């Protein structure tokens, strides 16, 4: 059985470019794209403050304290965003902050993964 495609955003409260991409993540969520976050080397209280300040577009947020998930995905830094299809195959990888002009490509990759 196939699962649903998802967008996975690797981020951290201490990551300055992650703040810059916050409006674009909010736009993706507004367009109906489900986003799962993975917080890298973060503390719960810092994460809570970050989400309060910059918004919370995430369906779920996982903690990656030792970067194991990040490394397994092939991600070197934060932020980084992946579109993963229902079979668990990475269909799109966006390295660095999502800029406004990147939103349509991520939406298209998510739609294609369905």
Secondary structure, 3 states (H helix, E strand, C coil): CCCCCEEEEEECCCCHHHHHCHHHHHHHHHCCCCEEEEEECCCHHHHHHHHHHHCCCCCEEEEECCCHHHHHHCCCCCCEEEEECCCCCEEEEEECCCCHHHHHHHHHHHHHHC
